Amino acid sequence: MTATEYQHVIEELERLVCETRHTLARFEATGMHEKMPDDYTRLHEIYAKAISDQRIYTLAMLNL
């Protein structure tokens, strides 16, 4: 991958992180985290995976 391609992936992952964080906040604000705990857990898993992938791609880009 080129640096530009890495940067694009990193930016898309950042969008996913922000959107997921926003959705988590909405879940908490509306009490949905109590009514839908499985979905809430899955959102946390998506968030953690996106953060992890973002780190991996960032490190890979820095090693070009």
Residue pairs with C-beta under 8 A, 6 or more apart in sequence:
1 9
1 60
3 61
3 64
6 57
6 58
6 60
6 61
6 64
7 61
9 57
10 54
10 57
10 58
10 61
13 50
13 53
13 54
13 57
14 54
16 46
16 50
17 47
17 50
17 51
17 54
20 43
20 46
20 47
20 50
21 47
23 43
24 40
24 43
24 44
24 47
26 32
27 33
27 36
27 39
27 40
27 43
32 39
32 40
33 40
